[in-house]
Amino acid sequence: MQRRNPAGLPSPWRVPEPLRAHATIAMMVATGAVPLMLLTSLLSRPLVLPVICLAVMACAAAASLLAWMSDASDDPQRVTTWDVAGALVFIGFAAGMLSNPEHVIHLADNATTLKVRE
């Protein structure tokens, strides 16, 4: 048997609409911050920005593919998947511009030597 609330009374498990947007943003920030903190703790300092650039650009490609496949609407009142993909692209370009080219060469050199050793 299904329990229903009378019209106009909110369910105790239902999050109000203004708080739902804040909770979504907080979850997205936490989801993005945890891998970044893991990257900074595992990599040497010069390699952090090039790796962040590559990772964020890959996430932007995945977000744009998701937006394209789901036919996301272009609603100016809400944040859409296209907006998230665009913000990720800007973050990736900024990380790429701030990284040093010698560090990128060092990253590519390490990737090729790892393949040769195996």
Phi, psi and omega in degrees: 000133182266133178268134180236146175272146175297154182301135177095343178262125182285150176287147181292339180265000183271131180270132178300152185302315179296324179286333179296320178294319179293322179293322178295316179296319179296321177293320179294320178294317179294321179295326178278330185282326182296312177295327178294319178293325176294319177298315182293333179277334183267331184261158173288156187304317181293340183267355186294310183295317177298322179290321176298319179301312180296318182293318181290323177294324176294320177294323177294321177296319178294320180293320179290325176295319177297319179294321181290319182288328183269001182053054181298136181283160180258072184267116182288347182272346184231158174276121182256176178294329176296322178295319179295317179297319178295320178294321177295323177297316179297319178295318178295318178295322179294318178295323178292322179289327181280342180280155182270136181300328179295328179288326178292319177297320178297320179295315179294323179295320177294324180292321180286324179290330176294323179289325181290322183291329182281000000 
